[in-house]
């Protein structure tokens, strides 16, 4: 059986907005709180601990970037598949 992107979208098997990042006011407030907490802890740390903490944060950012690349790739692939399916349906309609 061939996989239909349009049917999967209609049936809720693919829900694009569940993969979307939201930068609402709540999200921005959460990021501000995270930054405030980081400043609090780094003030209490030794310089060596601060460096290690920064390295840890860099690792988290690298992991997040890799995830974002995967999400972008997934979305782009879904869009391309959707366009291919639309083009095929258009050909079917023209040939009727």
Phi and psi restraints in degrees (range 20) as a CNS / XPLOR table:
assign (resid 1 and name C) (resid 2 and name N)
       (resid 2 and name CA) (resid 2 and name C) 1.0 -79.8 20.0 2
assign (resid 2 and name N) (resid 2 and name CA)
       (resid 2 and name C) (resid 3 and name N) 1.0 140.2 20.0 2
assign (resid 2 and name C) (resid 3 and name N)
       (resid 3 and name CA) (resid 3 and name C) 1.0 -77.5 20.0 2
assign (resid 3 and name N) (resid 3 and name CA)
       (resid 3 and name C) (resid 4 and name N) 1.0 126.3 20.0 2
assign (resid 3 and name C) (resid 4 and name N)
       (resid 4 and name CA) (resid 4 and name C) 1.0 -107.4 20.0 2
assign (resid 4 and name N) (resid 4 and name CA)
       (resid 4 and name C) (resid 5 and name N) 1.0 114.1 20.0 2
assign (resid 4 and name C) (resid 5 and name N)
       (resid 5 and name CA) (resid 5 and name C) 1.0 -62.0 20.0 2
assign (resid 5 and name N) (resid 5 and name CA)
       (resid 5 and name C) (resid 6 and name N) 1.0 -45.0 20.0 2
assign (resid 5 and name C) (resid 6 and name N)
       (resid 6 and name CA) (resid 6 and name C) 1.0 -62.2 20.0 2
assign (resid 6 and name N) (resid 6 and name CA)
       (resid 6 and name C) (resid 7 and name N) 1.0 -42.5 20.0 2
assign (resid 6 and name C) (resid 7 and name N)
       (resid 7 and name CA) (resid 7 and name C) 1.0 -66.1 20.0 2
assign (resid 7 and name N) (resid 7 and name CA)
       (resid 7 and name C) (resid 8 and name N) 1.0 -42.2 20.0 2
assign (resid 7 and name C) (resid 8 and name N)
       (resid 8 and name CA) (resid 8 and name C) 1.0 -62.6 20.0 2
assign (resid 8 and name N) (resid 8 and name CA)
       (resid 8 and name C) (resid 9 and name N) 1.0 -39.7 20.0 2
assign (resid 8 and name C) (resid 9 and name N)
       (resid 9 and name CA) (resid 9 and name C) 1.0 -64.4 20.0 2
assign (resid 9 and name N) (resid 9 and name CA)
       (resid 9 and name C) (resid 10 and name N) 1.0 -45.5 20.0 2
assign (resid 9 and name C) (resid 10 and name N)
       (resid 10 and name CA) (resid 10 and name C) 1.0 -63.3 20.0 2
assign (resid 10 and name N) (resid 10 and name CA)
       (resid 10 and name C) (resid 11 and name N) 1.0 -41.6 20.0 2
assign (resid 10 and name C) (resid 11 and name N)
       (resid 11 and name CA) (resid 11 and name C) 1.0 -80.3 20.0 2
assign (resid 11 and name N) (resid 11 and name CA)
       (resid 11 and name C) (resid 12 and name N) 1.0 -4.5 20.0 2
assign (resid 11 and name C) (resid 12 and name N)
       (resid 12 and name CA) (resid 12 and name C) 1.0 81.1 20.0 2
assign (resid 12 and name N) (resid 12 and name CA)
       (resid 12 and name C) (resid 13 and name N) 1.0 14.3 20.0 2
assign (resid 12 and name C) (resid 13 and name N)
       (resid 13 and name CA) (resid 13 and name C) 1.0 -75.1 20.0 2
assign (resid 13 and name N) (resid 13 and name CA)
       (resid 13 and name C) (resid 14 and name N) 1.0 -26.2 20.0 2
assign (resid 13 and name C) (resid 14 and name N)
       (resid 14 and name CA) (resid 14 and name C) 1.0 -120.8 20.0 2
assign (resid 14 and name N) (resid 14 and name CA)
       (resid 14 and name C) (resid 15 and name N) 1.0 122.2 20.0 2
assign (resid 14 and name C) (resid 15 and name N)
       (resid 15 and name CA) (resid 15 and name C) 1.0 -124.2 20.0 2
assign (resid 15 and name N) (resid 15 and name CA)
       (resid 15 and name C) (resid 16 and name N) 1.0 91.3 20.0 2
assign (resid 15 and name C) (resid 16 and name N)
       (resid 16 and name CA) (resid 16 and name C) 1.0 -56.3 20.0 2
assign (resid 16 and name N) (resid 16 and name CA)
       (resid 16 and name C) (resid 17 and name N) 1.0 -37.9 20.0 2
assign (resid 16 and name C) (resid 17 and name N)
       (resid 17 and name CA) (resid 17 and name C) 1.0 -70.8 20.0 2
assign (resid 17 and name N) (resid 17 and name CA)
       (resid 17 and name C) (resid 18 and name N) 1.0 -14.4 20.0 2
assign (resid 17 and name C) (resid 18 and name N)
       (resid 18 and name CA) (resid 18 and name C) 1.0 -72.2 20.0 2
assign (resid 18 and name N) (resid 18 and name CA)
       (resid 18 and name C) (resid 19 and name N) 1.0 -17.5 20.0 2
assign (resid 18 and name C) (resid 19 and name N)
       (resid 19 and name CA) (resid 19 and name C) 1.0 -98.9 20.0 2
assign (resid 19 and name N) (resid 19 and name CA)
       (resid 19 and name C) (resid 20 and name N) 1.0 0.5 20.0 2
assign (resid 19 and name C) (resid 20 and name N)
       (resid 20 and name CA) (resid 20 and name C) 1.0 -83.7 20.0 2
assign (resid 20 and name N) (resid 20 and name CA)
       (resid 20 and name C) (resid 21 and name N) 1.0 140.5 20.0 2
assign (resid 20 and name C) (resid 21 and name N)
       (resid 21 and name CA) (resid 21 and name C) 1.0 -83.1 20.0 2
assign (resid 21 and name N) (resid 21 and name CA)
       (resid 21 and name C) (resid 22 and name N) 1.0 134.9 20.0 2
assign (resid 21 and name C) (resid 22 and name N)
       (resid 22 and name CA) (resid 22 and name C) 1.0 -108.8 20.0 2
assign (resid 22 and name N) (resid 22 and name CA)
       (resid 22 and name C) (resid 23 and name N) 1.0 127.2 20.0 2
assign (resid 22 and name C) (resid 23 and name N)
       (resid 23 and name CA) (resid 23 and name C) 1.0 -112.7 20.0 2
assign (resid 23 and name N) (resid 23 and name CA)
       (resid 23 and name C) (resid 24 and name N) 1.0 56.9 20.0 2
assign (resid 23 and name C) (resid 24 and name N)
       (resid 24 and name CA) (resid 24 and name C) 1.0 -73.5 20.0 2
assign (resid 24 and name N) (resid 24 and name CA)
       (resid 24 and name C) (resid 25 and name N) 1.0 175.1 20.0 2
assign (resid 24 and name C) (resid 25 and name N)
       (resid 25 and name CA) (resid 25 and name C) 1.0 -63.2 20.0 2
assign (resid 25 and name N) (resid 25 and name CA)
       (resid 25 and name C) (resid 26 and name N) 1.0 -33.1 20.0 2
assign (resid 25 and name C) (resid 26 and name N)
       (resid 26 and name CA) (resid 26 and name C) 1.0 -65.3 20.0 2
assign (resid 26 and name N) (resid 26 and name CA)
       (resid 26 and name C) (resid 27 and name N) 1.0 -40.9 20.0 2
assign (resid 26 and name C) (resid 27 and name N)
       (resid 27 and name CA) (resid 27 and name C) 1.0 -65.6 20.0 2
assign (resid 27 and name N) (resid 27 and name CA)
       (resid 27 and name C) (resid 28 and name N) 1.0 -43.4 20.0 2
assign (resid 27 and name C) (resid 28 and name N)
       (resid 28 and name CA) (resid 28 and name C) 1.0 -63.7 20.0 2
assign (resid 28 and name N) (resid 28 and name CA)
       (resid 28 and name C) (resid 29 and name N) 1.0 -38.8 20.0 2
assign (resid 28 and name C) (resid 29 and name N)
       (resid 29 and name CA) (resid 29 and name C) 1.0 -64.8 20.0 2
assign (resid 29 and name N) (resid 29 and name CA)
       (resid 29 and name C) (resid 30 and name N) 1.0 -39.1 20.0 2
assign (resid 29 and name C) (resid 30 and name N)
       (resid 30 and name CA) (resid 30 and name C) 1.0 -63.3 20.0 2
assign (resid 30 and name N) (resid 30 and name CA)
       (resid 30 and name C) (resid 31 and name N) 1.0 -43.2 20.0 2
assign (resid 30 and name C) (resid 31 and name N)
       (resid 31 and name CA) (resid 31 and name C) 1.0 -63.4 20.0 2
assign (resid 31 and name N) (resid 31 and name CA)
       (resid 31 and name C) (resid 32 and name N) 1.0 -39.1 20.0 2
assign (resid 31 and name C) (resid 32 and name N)
       (resid 32 and name CA) (resid 32 and name C) 1.0 -61.9 20.0 2
assign (resid 32 and name N) (resid 32 and name CA)
       (resid 32 and name C) (resid 33 and name N) 1.0 -41.4 20.0 2
assign (resid 32 and name C) (resid 33 and name N)
       (resid 33 and name CA) (resid 33 and name C) 1.0 -65.4 20.0 2
assign (resid 33 and name N) (resid 33 and name CA)
       (resid 33 and name C) (resid 34 and name N) 1.0 -40.6 20.0 2
assign (resid 33 and name C) (resid 34 and name N)
       (resid 34 and name CA) (resid 34 and name C) 1.0 -59.9 20.0 2
assign (resid 34 and name N) (resid 34 and name CA)
       (resid 34 and name C) (resid 35 and name N) 1.0 -46.0 20.0 2
assign (resid 34 and name C) (resid 35 and name N)
       (resid 35 and name CA) (resid 35 and name C) 1.0 -62.3 20.0 2
assign (resid 35 and name N) (resid 35 and name CA)
       (resid 35 and name C) (resid 36 and name N) 1.0 -39.7 20.0 2
assign (resid 35 and name C) (resid 36 and name N)
       (resid 36 and name CA) (resid 36 and name C) 1.0 -63.6 20.0 2
assign (resid 36 and name N) (resid 36 and name CA)
       (resid 36 and name C) (resid 37 and name N) 1.0 -42.4 20.0 2
assign (resid 36 and name C) (resid 37 and name N)
       (resid 37 and name CA) (resid 37 and name C) 1.0 -66.3 20.0 2
assign (resid 37 and name N) (resid 37 and name CA)
       (resid 37 and name C) (resid 38 and name N) 1.0 -39.3 20.0 2
assign (resid 37 and name C) (resid 38 and name N)
       (resid 38 and name CA) (resid 38 and name C) 1.0 -62.1 20.0 2
assign (resid 38 and name N) (resid 38 and name CA)
       (resid 38 and name C) (resid 39 and name N) 1.0 -43.4 20.0 2
assign (resid 38 and name C) (resid 39 and name N)
       (resid 39 and name CA) (resid 39 and name C) 1.0 -61.5 20.0 2
assign (resid 39 and name N) (resid 39 and name CA)
       (resid 39 and name C) (resid 40 and name N) 1.0 -41.1 20.0 2
assign (resid 39 and name C) (resid 40 and name N)
       (resid 40 and name CA) (resid 40 and name C) 1.0 -59.1 20.0 2
assign (resid 40 and name N) (resid 40 and name CA)
       (resid 40 and name C) (resid 41 and name N) 1.0 -50.3 20.0 2
assign (resid 40 and name C) (resid 41 and name N)
       (resid 41 and name CA) (resid 41 and name C) 1.0 -70.3 20.0 2
assign (resid 41 and name N) (resid 41 and name CA)
       (resid 41 and name C) (resid 42 and name N) 1.0 -38.6 20.0 2
assign (resid 41 and name C) (resid 42 and name N)
       (resid 42 and name CA) (resid 42 and name C) 1.0 -67.3 20.0 2
assign (resid 42 and name N) (resid 42 and name CA)
       (resid 42 and name C) (resid 43 and name N) 1.0 -28.9 20.0 2
assign (resid 42 and name C) (resid 43 and name N)
       (resid 43 and name CA) (resid 43 and name C) 1.0 -66.1 20.0 2
assign (resid 43 and name N) (resid 43 and name CA)
       (resid 43 and name C) (resid 44 and name N) 1.0 -29.0 20.0 2
assign (resid 43 and name C) (resid 44 and name N)
       (resid 44 and name CA) (resid 44 and name C) 1.0 -89.2 20.0 2
assign (resid 44 and name N) (resid 44 and name CA)
       (resid 44 and name C) (resid 45 and name N) 1.0 -10.1 20.0 2
assign (resid 44 and name C) (resid 45 and name N)
       (resid 45 and name CA) (resid 45 and name C) 1.0 -92.8 20.0 2
assign (resid 45 and name N) (resid 45 and name CA)
       (resid 45 and name C) (resid 46 and name N) 1.0 157.6 20.0 2
assign (resid 45 and name C) (resid 46 and name N)
       (resid 46 and name CA) (resid 46 and name C) 1.0 -72.8 20.0 2
assign (resid 46 and name N) (resid 46 and name CA)
       (resid 46 and name C) (resid 47 and name N) 1.0 166.4 20.0 2
assign (resid 46 and name C) (resid 47 and name N)
       (resid 47 and name CA) (resid 47 and name C) 1.0 -63.2 20.0 2
assign (resid 47 and name N) (resid 47 and name CA)
       (resid 47 and name C) (resid 48 and name N) 1.0 -35.8 20.0 2
assign (resid 47 and name C) (resid 48 and name N)
       (resid 48 and name CA) (resid 48 and name C) 1.0 -64.9 20.0 2
assign (resid 48 and name N) (resid 48 and name CA)
       (resid 48 and name C) (resid 49 and name N) 1.0 -43.3 20.0 2
assign (resid 48 and name C) (resid 49 and name N)
       (resid 49 and name CA) (resid 49 and name C) 1.0 -64.6 20.0 2
assign (resid 49 and name N) (resid 49 and name CA)
       (resid 49 and name C) (resid 50 and name N) 1.0 -38.1 20.0 2
assign (resid 49 and name C) (resid 50 and name N)
       (resid 50 and name CA) (resid 50 and name C) 1.0 -61.9 20.0 2
assign (resid 50 and name N) (resid 50 and name CA)
       (resid 50 and name C) (resid 51 and name N) 1.0 -41.8 20.0 2
assign (resid 50 and name C) (resid 51 and name N)
       (resid 51 and name CA) (resid 51 and name C) 1.0 -62.5 20.0 2
assign (resid 51 and name N) (resid 51 and name CA)
       (resid 51 and name C) (resid 52 and name N) 1.0 -44.6 20.0 2
assign (resid 51 and name C) (resid 52 and name N)
       (resid 52 and name CA) (resid 52 and name C) 1.0 -65.3 20.0 2
assign (resid 52 and name N) (resid 52 and name CA)
       (resid 52 and name C) (resid 53 and name N) 1.0 -38.0 20.0 2
assign (resid 52 and name C) (resid 53 and name N)
       (resid 53 and name CA) (resid 53 and name C) 1.0 -63.6 20.0 2
assign (resid 53 and name N) (resid 53 and name CA)
       (resid 53 and name C) (resid 54 and name N) 1.0 -42.4 20.0 2
assign (resid 53 and name C) (resid 54 and name N)
       (resid 54 and name CA) (resid 54 and name C) 1.0 -64.1 20.0 2
assign (resid 54 and name N) (resid 54 and name CA)
       (resid 54 and name C) (resid 55 and name N) 1.0 -40.4 20.0 2
assign (resid 54 and name C) (resid 55 and name N)
       (resid 55 and name CA) (resid 55 and name C) 1.0 -61.7 20.0 2
assign (resid 55 and name N) (resid 55 and name CA)
       (resid 55 and name C) (resid 56 and name N) 1.0 -42.3 20.0 2
assign (resid 55 and name C) (resid 56 and name N)
       (resid 56 and name CA) (resid 56 and name C) 1.0 -61.3 20.0 2
assign (resid 56 and name N) (resid 56 and name CA)
       (resid 56 and name C) (resid 57 and name N) 1.0 -44.1 20.0 2
assign (resid 56 and name C) (resid 57 and name N)
       (resid 57 and name CA) (resid 57 and name C) 1.0 -62.9 20.0 2
assign (resid 57 and name N) (resid 57 and name CA)
       (resid 57 and name C) (resid 58 and name N) 1.0 -40.6 20.0 2
assign (resid 57 and name C) (resid 58 and name N)
       (resid 58 and name CA) (resid 58 and name C) 1.0 -61.4 20.0 2
assign (resid 58 and name N) (resid 58 and name CA)
       (resid 58 and name C) (resid 59 and name N) 1.0 -38.1 20.0 2
assign (resid 58 and name C) (resid 59 and name N)
       (resid 59 and name CA) (resid 59 and name C) 1.0 -65.4 20.0 2
assign (resid 59 and name N) (resid 59 and name CA)
       (resid 59 and name C) (resid 60 and name N) 1.0 -41.3 20.0 2
assign (resid 59 and name C) (resid 60 and name N)
       (resid 60 and name CA) (resid 60 and name C) 1.0 -61.1 20.0 2
assign (resid 60 and name N) (resid 60 and name CA)
       (resid 60 and name C) (resid 61 and name N) 1.0 -42.6 20.0 2
assign (resid 60 and name C) (resid 61 and name N)
       (resid 61 and name CA) (resid 61 and name C) 1.0 -64.4 20.0 2
assign (resid 61 and name N) (resid 61 and name CA)
       (resid 61 and name C) (resid 62 and name N) 1.0 -40.1 20.0 2
assign (resid 61 and name C) (resid 62 and name N)
       (resid 62 and name CA) (resid 62 and name C) 1.0 -62.9 20.0 2
assign (resid 62 and name N) (resid 62 and name CA)
       (resid 62 and name C) (resid 63 and name N) 1.0 -42.9 20.0 2
assign (resid 62 and name C) (resid 63 and name N)
       (resid 63 and name CA) (resid 63 and name C) 1.0 -64.4 20.0 2
assign (resid 63 and name N) (resid 63 and name CA)
       (resid 63 and name C) (resid 64 and name N) 1.0 -40.6 20.0 2
assign (resid 63 and name C) (resid 64 and name N)
       (resid 64 and name CA) (resid 64 and name C) 1.0 -65.1 20.0 2
assign (resid 64 and name N) (resid 64 and name CA)
       (resid 64 and name C) (resid 65 and name N) 1.0 -40.9 20.0 2
assign (resid 64 and name C) (resid 65 and name N)
       (resid 65 and name CA) (resid 65 and name C) 1.0 -60.9 20.0 2
assign (resid 65 and name N) (resid 65 and name CA)
       (resid 65 and name C) (resid 66 and name N) 1.0 -44.9 20.0 2
assign (resid 65 and name C) (resid 66 and name N)
       (resid 66 and name CA) (resid 66 and name C) 1.0 -58.9 20.0 2
assign (resid 66 and name N) (resid 66 and name CA)
       (resid 66 and name C) (resid 67 and name N) 1.0 -40.8 20.0 2
assign (resid 66 and name C) (resid 67 and name N)
       (resid 67 and name CA) (resid 67 and name C) 1.0 -64.8 20.0 2
assign (resid 67 and name N) (resid 67 and name CA)
       (resid 67 and name C) (resid 68 and name N) 1.0 -42.2 20.0 2
assign (resid 67 and name C) (resid 68 and name N)
       (resid 68 and name CA) (resid 68 and name C) 1.0 -63.7 20.0 2
assign (resid 68 and name N) (resid 68 and name CA)
       (resid 68 and name C) (resid 69 and name N) 1.0 -37.7 20.0 2
assign (resid 68 and name C) (resid 69 and name N)
       (resid 69 and name CA) (resid 69 and name C) 1.0 -61.3 20.0 2
assign (resid 69 and name N) (resid 69 and name CA)
       (resid 69 and name C) (resid 70 and name N) 1.0 -43.0 20.0 2
assign (resid 69 and name C) (resid 70 and name N)
       (resid 70 and name CA) (resid 70 and name C) 1.0 -63.2 20.0 2
assign (resid 70 and name N) (resid 70 and name CA)
       (resid 70 and name C) (resid 71 and name N) 1.0 -41.3 20.0 2
assign (resid 70 and name C) (resid 71 and name N)
       (resid 71 and name CA) (resid 71 and name C) 1.0 -64.7 20.0 2
assign (resid 71 and name N) (resid 71 and name CA)
       (resid 71 and name C) (resid 72 and name N) 1.0 -44.6 20.0 2
assign (resid 71 and name C) (resid 72 and name N)
       (resid 72 and name CA) (resid 72 and name C) 1.0 -61.1 20.0 2
assign (resid 72 and name N) (resid 72 and name CA)
       (resid 72 and name C) (resid 73 and name N) 1.0 -45.2 20.0 2
assign (resid 72 and name C) (resid 73 and name N)
       (resid 73 and name CA) (resid 73 and name C) 1.0 -61.5 20.0 2
assign (resid 73 and name N) (resid 73 and name CA)
       (resid 73 and name C) (resid 74 and name N) 1.0 -42.2 20.0 2
assign (resid 73 and name C) (resid 74 and name N)
       (resid 74 and name CA) (resid 74 and name C) 1.0 -61.3 20.0 2
assign (resid 74 and name N) (resid 74 and name CA)
       (resid 74 and name C) (resid 75 and name N) 1.0 -47.0 20.0 2
assign (resid 74 and name C) (resid 75 and name N)
       (resid 75 and name CA) (resid 75 and name C) 1.0 -63.2 20.0 2
assign (resid 75 and name N) (resid 75 and name CA)
       (resid 75 and name C) (resid 76 and name N) 1.0 -42.6 20.0 2
assign (resid 75 and name C) (resid 76 and name N)
       (resid 76 and name CA) (resid 76 and name C) 1.0 -63.3 20.0 2
assign (resid 76 and name N) (resid 76 and name CA)
       (resid 76 and name C) (resid 77 and name N) 1.0 -42.9 20.0 2
assign (resid 76 and name C) (resid 77 and name N)
       (resid 77 and name CA) (resid 77 and name C) 1.0 -63.2 20.0 2
assign (resid 77 and name N) (resid 77 and name CA)
       (resid 77 and name C) (resid 78 and name N) 1.0 -43.3 20.0 2
assign (resid 77 and name C) (resid 78 and name N)
       (resid 78 and name CA) (resid 78 and name C) 1.0 -59.9 20.0 2
assign (resid 78 and name N) (resid 78 and name CA)
       (resid 78 and name C) (resid 79 and name N) 1.0 -43.1 20.0 2
assign (resid 78 and name C) (resid 79 and name N)
       (resid 79 and name CA) (resid 79 and name C) 1.0 -62.6 20.0 2
assign (resid 79 and name N) (resid 79 and name CA)
       (resid 79 and name C) (resid 80 and name N) 1.0 -43.2 20.0 2
assign (resid 79 and name C) (resid 80 and name N)
       (resid 80 and name CA) (resid 80 and name C) 1.0 -64.9 20.0 2
assign (resid 80 and name N) (resid 80 and name CA)
       (resid 80 and name C) (resid 81 and name N) 1.0 -42.8 20.0 2
assign (resid 80 and name C) (resid 81 and name N)
       (resid 81 and name CA) (resid 81 and name C) 1.0 -63.9 20.0 2
assign (resid 81 and name N) (resid 81 and name CA)
       (resid 81 and name C) (resid 82 and name N) 1.0 -39.5 20.0 2
assign (resid 81 and name C) (resid 82 and name N)
       (resid 82 and name CA) (resid 82 and name C) 1.0 -62.2 20.0 2
assign (resid 82 and name N) (resid 82 and name CA)
       (resid 82 and name C) (resid 83 and name N) 1.0 -44.5 20.0 2
assign (resid 82 and name C) (resid 83 and name N)
       (resid 83 and name CA) (resid 83 and name C) 1.0 -64.0 20.0 2
assign (resid 83 and name N) (resid 83 and name CA)
       (resid 83 and name C) (resid 84 and name N) 1.0 -39.2 20.0 2
assign (resid 83 and name C) (resid 84 and name N)
       (resid 84 and name CA) (resid 84 and name C) 1.0 -62.1 20.0 2
assign (resid 84 and name N) (resid 84 and name CA)
       (resid 84 and name C) (resid 85 and name N) 1.0 -41.6 20.0 2
assign (resid 84 and name C) (resid 85 and name N)
       (resid 85 and name CA) (resid 85 and name C) 1.0 -67.5 20.0 2
assign (resid 85 and name N) (resid 85 and name CA)
       (resid 85 and name C) (resid 86 and name N) 1.0 -40.0 20.0 2
assign (resid 85 and name C) (resid 86 and name N)
       (resid 86 and name CA) (resid 86 and name C) 1.0 -63.5 20.0 2
assign (resid 86 and name N) (resid 86 and name CA)
       (resid 86 and name C) (resid 87 and name N) 1.0 -42.4 20.0 2
assign (resid 86 and name C) (resid 87 and name N)
       (resid 87 and name CA) (resid 87 and name C) 1.0 -62.2 20.0 2
assign (resid 87 and name N) (resid 87 and name CA)
       (resid 87 and name C) (resid 88 and name N) 1.0 -40.8 20.0 2
assign (resid 87 and name C) (resid 88 and name N)
       (resid 88 and name CA) (resid 88 and name C) 1.0 -65.6 20.0 2
assign (resid 88 and name N) (resid 88 and name CA)
       (resid 88 and name C) (resid 89 and name N) 1.0 -41.0 20.0 2
assign (resid 88 and name C) (resid 89 and name N)
       (resid 89 and name CA) (resid 89 and name C) 1.0 -65.0 20.0 2
assign (resid 89 and name N) (resid 89 and name CA)
       (resid 89 and name C) (resid 90 and name N) 1.0 -37.5 20.0 2
assign (resid 89 and name C) (resid 90 and name N)
       (resid 90 and name CA) (resid 90 and name C) 1.0 -62.1 20.0 2
assign (resid 90 and name N) (resid 90 and name CA)
       (resid 90 and name C) (resid 91 and name N) 1.0 -41.8 20.0 2
assign (resid 90 and name C) (resid 91 and name N)
       (resid 91 and name CA) (resid 91 and name C) 1.0 -63.2 20.0 2
assign (resid 91 and name N) (resid 91 and name CA)
       (resid 91 and name C) (resid 92 and name N) 1.0 -40.5 20.0 2
assign (resid 91 and name C) (resid 92 and name N)
       (resid 92 and name CA) (resid 92 and name C) 1.0 -60.0 20.0 2
assign (resid 92 and name N) (resid 92 and name CA)
       (resid 92 and name C) (resid 93 and name N) 1.0 -44.2 20.0 2
assign (resid 92 and name C) (resid 93 and name N)
       (resid 93 and name CA) (resid 93 and name C) 1.0 -65.1 20.0 2
assign (resid 93 and name N) (resid 93 and name CA)
       (resid 93 and name C) (resid 94 and name N) 1.0 -38.3 20.0 2
assign (resid 93 and name C) (resid 94 and name N)
       (resid 94 and name CA) (resid 94 and name C) 1.0 -66.6 20.0 2
assign (resid 94 and name N) (resid 94 and name CA)
       (resid 94 and name C) (resid 95 and name N) 1.0 -31.0 20.0 2
assign (resid 94 and name C) (resid 95 and name N)
       (resid 95 and name CA) (resid 95 and name C) 1.0 -87.7 20.0 2
assign (resid 95 and name N) (resid 95 and name CA)
       (resid 95 and name C) (resid 96 and name N) 1.0 2.0 20.0 2
